[in-house]
Amino acid sequence: MPVARALRLPITAVVAALALSGCMSTSGPVAVGPQGVDAVTYGPAYAPAPVADGGGGAISALRSAFASASPGYGYAAPVVYAAAPGRPAGYDNSYHLGPGDKLRVVVYGQEGLTNSYAIDAAGAITMPLIGSVPARGRTPAGLAGEISARLRNGFIREPSVAVEIESYRPFFILGEVQAPGQYPYVPNMTVESAVAIAGGFSPRAKRDSVTLTHTDASGAGRFVVPLGTPMSPGDTVFVGERWF
Protein backbone atom coordinates (compact mmCIF):
# COMPACT_ATOMS: atom_id res chain seq x y z
CA MET A 1 0.00 0.00 0.00
CA PRO A 2 2.73 2.61 0.77
CA VAL A 3 4.44 1.70 -2.52
CA ALA A 4 1.27 2.30 -4.56
CA ARG A 5 0.80 5.72 -2.98
CA ALA A 6 4.41 6.60 -3.75
CA LEU A 7 3.98 5.77 -7.45
CA ARG A 8 0.59 7.55 -7.81
CA LEU A 9 2.01 11.06 -7.34
CA PRO A 10 4.63 10.95 -10.18
CA ILE A 11 2.13 9.41 -12.60
CA THR A 12 -0.42 12.12 -11.86
CA ALA A 13 2.21 14.81 -12.41
CA VAL A 14 3.22 13.36 -15.81
CA VAL A 15 -0.42 13.18 -17.03
CA ALA A 16 -1.05 16.77 -15.99
CA ALA A 17 2.09 17.96 -17.77
CA LEU A 18 1.11 16.22 -21.00
CA ALA A 19 -2.38 17.71 -20.89
CA LEU A 20 -1.06 21.21 -20.38
CA SER A 21 1.44 20.92 -23.21
CA GLY A 22 -1.32 19.81 -25.64
CA CYS A 23 -3.66 22.66 -24.71
CA MET A 24 -1.06 25.34 -25.05
CA SER A 25 0.44 24.24 -28.38
CA THR A 26 -0.23 26.53 -31.37
CA SER A 27 -0.10 25.98 -35.06
CA GLY A 28 2.45 27.68 -37.25
CA PRO A 29 1.84 31.23 -38.52
CA VAL A 30 -0.62 31.68 -41.46
CA ALA A 31 -0.39 34.76 -43.71
CA VAL A 32 -3.78 36.27 -44.47
CA GLY A 33 -4.10 39.04 -47.01
CA PRO A 34 -6.24 42.09 -46.40
CA GLN A 35 -9.93 41.49 -47.04
CA GLY A 36 -12.55 44.09 -47.73
CA VAL A 37 -16.28 43.87 -47.09
CA ASP A 38 -16.90 42.21 -50.46
CA ALA A 39 -14.24 39.60 -49.84
CA VAL A 40 -15.67 38.77 -46.44
CA THR A 41 -19.22 38.57 -47.79
CA TYR A 42 -18.72 36.86 -51.14
CA GLY A 43 -15.33 35.20 -50.71
CA PRO A 44 -11.98 36.16 -52.21
CA ALA A 45 -11.86 37.76 -55.64
CA TYR A 46 -10.22 35.87 -58.43
CA ALA A 47 -8.55 37.29 -61.50
CA PRO A 48 -10.64 36.64 -64.63
CA ALA A 49 -9.43 33.92 -66.92
CA PRO A 50 -7.74 35.25 -70.06
CA VAL A 51 -10.06 35.40 -73.05
CA ALA A 52 -8.67 33.98 -76.26
CA ASP A 53 -8.89 36.33 -79.21
CA GLY A 54 -10.71 34.05 -81.59
CA GLY A 55 -10.80 36.76 -84.22
CA GLY A 56 -7.13 37.61 -84.41
CA GLY A 57 -5.09 38.30 -87.50
CA ALA A 58 -6.86 38.65 -90.79
CA ILE A 59 -10.32 38.02 -89.41
CA SER A 60 -9.89 40.86 -86.89
CA ALA A 61 -8.87 43.17 -89.71
CA LEU A 62 -11.84 42.06 -91.76
CA ARG A 63 -14.24 42.68 -88.90
CA SER A 64 -12.76 46.16 -88.43
CA ALA A 65 -13.22 46.84 -92.12
CA PHE A 66 -16.84 45.69 -91.98
CA ALA A 67 -17.52 47.79 -88.90
CA SER A 68 -16.41 50.90 -90.75
CA ALA A 69 -17.78 50.23 -94.19
CA SER A 70 -20.47 47.60 -94.47
CA PRO A 71 -24.22 48.16 -94.22
CA GLY A 72 -25.98 47.39 -90.95
CA TYR A 73 -27.58 44.02 -91.58
CA GLY A 74 -31.11 43.28 -90.60
CA TYR A 75 -32.57 46.70 -91.41
CA ALA A 76 -34.38 48.25 -94.33
CA ALA A 77 -32.54 50.13 -97.06
CA PRO A 78 -30.93 53.27 -95.64
CA VAL A 79 -32.54 56.69 -95.99
CA VAL A 80 -30.42 59.78 -95.38
CA TYR A 81 -31.73 63.33 -95.38
CA ALA A 82 -30.00 66.61 -96.09
CA ALA A 83 -31.04 70.19 -95.39
CA ALA A 84 -33.79 69.10 -93.04
CA PRO A 85 -32.80 70.02 -89.46
CA GLY A 86 -34.23 67.83 -86.74
CA ARG A 87 -34.99 64.93 -89.06
CA PRO A 88 -33.25 61.70 -88.01
CA ALA A 89 -30.56 60.42 -90.34
CA GLY A 90 -30.64 56.91 -91.74
CA TYR A 91 -28.79 54.11 -90.00
CA ASP A 92 -26.29 53.49 -92.78
CA ASN A 93 -24.26 56.68 -92.79
CA SER A 94 -21.00 54.73 -93.03
CA TYR A 95 -21.86 52.83 -96.22
CA HIS A 96 -19.77 54.00 -99.16
CA LEU A 97 -21.49 54.09 -102.53
CA GLY A 98 -19.98 52.61 -105.66
CA PRO A 99 -20.70 51.75 -109.30
CA GLY A 100 -23.66 49.41 -109.55
CA ASP A 101 -25.59 50.82 -106.59
CA LYS A 102 -29.08 51.97 -107.56
CA LEU A 103 -30.40 55.00 -105.67
CA ARG A 104 -33.73 56.66 -105.16
CA VAL A 105 -33.19 60.42 -104.91
CA VAL A 106 -36.15 62.36 -103.54
CA VAL A 107 -36.24 66.17 -103.80
CA TYR A 108 -39.30 67.18 -101.81
CA GLY A 109 -41.73 69.31 -103.78
CA GLN A 110 -39.84 68.67 -107.06
CA GLU A 111 -41.36 65.71 -108.88
CA GLY A 112 -39.23 66.34 -111.96
CA LEU A 113 -36.04 65.74 -109.96
CA THR A 114 -37.28 62.82 -107.87
CA ASN A 115 -36.27 59.59 -109.62
CA SER A 116 -34.17 56.42 -109.49
CA TYR A 117 -30.53 56.79 -110.50
CA ALA A 118 -27.89 54.12 -111.02
CA ILE A 119 -24.27 54.93 -110.25
CA ASP A 120 -22.43 54.47 -113.54
CA ALA A 121 -19.01 52.96 -114.21
CA ALA A 122 -17.44 56.39 -113.70
CA GLY A 123 -18.92 56.51 -110.19
CA ALA A 124 -21.49 59.27 -110.78
CA ILE A 125 -25.22 59.85 -111.20
CA THR A 126 -26.71 62.28 -113.71
CA MET A 127 -29.64 64.46 -112.64
CA PRO A 128 -31.67 67.17 -114.39
CA LEU A 129 -30.51 70.75 -113.82
CA ILE A 130 -27.26 69.85 -112.04
CA GLY A 131 -25.91 67.18 -114.39
CA SER A 132 -23.27 64.67 -113.24
CA VAL A 133 -22.79 64.33 -109.47
CA PRO A 134 -19.86 62.21 -108.19
CA ALA A 135 -21.15 59.41 -105.94
CA ARG A 136 -18.30 56.88 -105.72
CA GLY A 137 -16.87 56.71 -102.21
CA ARG A 138 -19.51 59.03 -100.75
CA THR A 139 -21.89 58.05 -98.01
CA PRO A 140 -25.62 58.46 -98.72
CA ALA A 141 -25.58 61.48 -96.39
CA GLY A 142 -22.64 62.98 -98.27
CA LEU A 143 -24.34 62.54 -101.63
CA ALA A 144 -27.59 64.03 -100.35
CA GLY A 145 -25.65 67.03 -99.07
CA GLU A 146 -23.86 67.49 -102.40
CA ILE A 147 -27.11 67.36 -104.37
CA SER A 148 -28.71 69.83 -101.98
CA ALA A 149 -25.77 72.25 -102.31
CA ARG A 150 -25.87 72.14 -106.11
CA LEU A 151 -29.62 72.70 -106.25
CA ARG A 152 -29.29 75.61 -103.85
CA ASN A 153 -26.78 77.22 -106.21
CA GLY A 154 -29.27 79.03 -108.47
CA PHE A 155 -32.05 76.45 -108.80
CA ILE A 156 -34.03 75.86 -105.57
CA ARG A 157 -33.95 78.19 -102.57
CA GLU A 158 -34.17 75.61 -99.75
CA PRO A 159 -34.00 72.11 -101.22
CA SER A 160 -34.73 69.11 -99.03
CA VAL A 161 -33.13 65.95 -100.40
CA ALA A 162 -33.35 62.28 -99.38
CA VAL A 163 -31.14 59.51 -100.76
CA GLU A 164 -32.35 55.92 -100.52
CA ILE A 165 -30.53 52.80 -101.67
CA GLU A 166 -32.93 50.82 -103.84
CA SER A 167 -30.49 48.00 -104.55
CA TYR A 168 -26.86 47.34 -103.76
CA ARG A 169 -24.10 46.65 -106.23
CA PRO A 170 -23.58 42.94 -106.98
CA PHE A 171 -21.08 40.56 -105.43
CA PHE A 172 -18.86 38.08 -107.26
CA ILE A 173 -18.10 34.44 -106.49
CA LEU A 174 -15.36 32.51 -108.28
CA GLY A 175 -13.53 29.21 -108.05
CA GLU A 176 -14.91 25.84 -106.99
CA VAL A 177 -18.65 26.49 -107.03
CA GLN A 178 -21.26 25.10 -109.40
CA ALA A 179 -22.10 28.43 -111.08
CA PRO A 180 -19.43 31.12 -110.55
CA GLY A 181 -20.27 34.64 -111.61
CA GLN A 182 -21.93 37.90 -110.55
CA TYR A 183 -25.05 37.96 -108.40
CA PRO A 184 -27.26 40.63 -106.80
CA TYR A 185 -26.31 41.42 -103.23
CA VAL A 186 -28.97 40.72 -100.61
CA PRO A 187 -28.84 42.25 -97.10
CA ASN A 188 -27.80 39.83 -94.34
CA MET A 189 -25.67 37.80 -96.72
CA THR A 190 -22.85 35.61 -95.48
CA VAL A 191 -20.18 33.75 -97.43
CA GLU A 192 -22.19 30.56 -96.95
CA SER A 193 -25.33 32.06 -98.48
CA ALA A 194 -23.24 33.36 -101.40
CA VAL A 195 -22.02 29.81 -102.05
CA ALA A 196 -25.62 28.58 -101.94
CA ILE A 197 -26.70 31.23 -104.46
CA ALA A 198 -23.91 30.02 -106.76
CA GLY A 199 -25.28 26.47 -106.68
CA GLY A 200 -23.14 25.11 -103.87
CA PHE A 201 -19.60 23.74 -103.75
CA SER A 202 -18.08 21.71 -106.56
CA PRO A 203 -16.77 18.22 -105.65
CA ARG A 204 -13.20 19.56 -105.47
CA ALA A 205 -13.97 22.59 -103.29
CA LYS A 206 -12.19 23.40 -100.06
CA ARG A 207 -15.18 23.81 -97.78
CA ASP A 208 -13.88 25.02 -94.44
CA SER A 209 -12.74 28.51 -95.48
CA VAL A 210 -12.65 30.83 -98.50
CA THR A 211 -10.83 33.96 -99.62
CA LEU A 212 -12.84 37.18 -99.40
CA THR A 213 -11.78 40.39 -101.15
CA HIS A 214 -13.31 43.46 -99.55
CA THR A 215 -12.95 47.09 -100.64
CA ASP A 216 -13.84 50.17 -98.61
CA ALA A 217 -12.72 53.78 -98.32
CA SER A 218 -9.34 52.72 -96.93
CA GLY A 219 -8.56 50.38 -99.83
CA ALA A 220 -8.86 46.71 -100.73
CA GLY A 221 -7.88 43.68 -98.67
CA ARG A 222 -7.94 39.90 -99.05
CA PHE A 223 -8.81 37.70 -96.08
CA VAL A 224 -9.16 33.98 -95.43
CA VAL A 225 -12.47 33.67 -93.58
CA PRO A 226 -14.92 31.02 -92.32
CA LEU A 227 -18.23 30.46 -94.08
CA GLY A 228 -20.26 32.41 -91.51
CA THR A 229 -18.50 35.71 -92.28
CA PRO A 230 -20.87 38.54 -93.31
CA MET A 231 -20.45 40.11 -96.75
CA SER A 232 -20.75 43.60 -98.17
CA PRO A 233 -21.86 44.78 -101.61
CA GLY A 234 -19.08 44.47 -104.19
CA ASP A 235 -17.18 41.76 -102.29
CA THR A 236 -15.54 38.91 -104.20
CA VAL A 237 -15.54 35.36 -102.82
CA PHE A 238 -13.01 32.84 -104.10
CA VAL A 239 -13.47 29.15 -103.24
CA GLY A 240 -10.20 27.26 -103.51
CA GLU A 241 -9.55 23.65 -104.50
CA ARG A 242 -8.73 21.04 -101.89
CA TRP A 243 -5.63 18.93 -102.38
CA PHE A 244 -6.91 15.63 -100.98
PEQUILIN-V144768 format. One record per run of one state. SS is the DSSP state (A for helix, B for strand, O for the rest). FROM is the first residue (numbers start at 0). LEN is the number of residues. Records with the same first field share a line. If there is no record, write none. Layout:
SS=FROM-LEN, FROM-LEN
//
This chain:
O=0-1, 24-12, 42-15, 69-9, 82-13, 96-5, 107-7, 118-5, 127-3, 134-4, 152-8, 167-3, 175-1, 177-3, 183-6, 197-3, 201-3, 205-4, 216-2, 225-4, 230-5, 239-1, 241-3
A=1-23, 36-6, 57-12, 139-13, 190-7
B=78-4, 95-1, 101-6, 114-4, 123-4, 130-4, 138-1, 160-7, 170-5, 176-1, 180-3, 189-1, 200-1, 204-1, 209-7, 218-7, 229-1, 235-4, 240-1
//
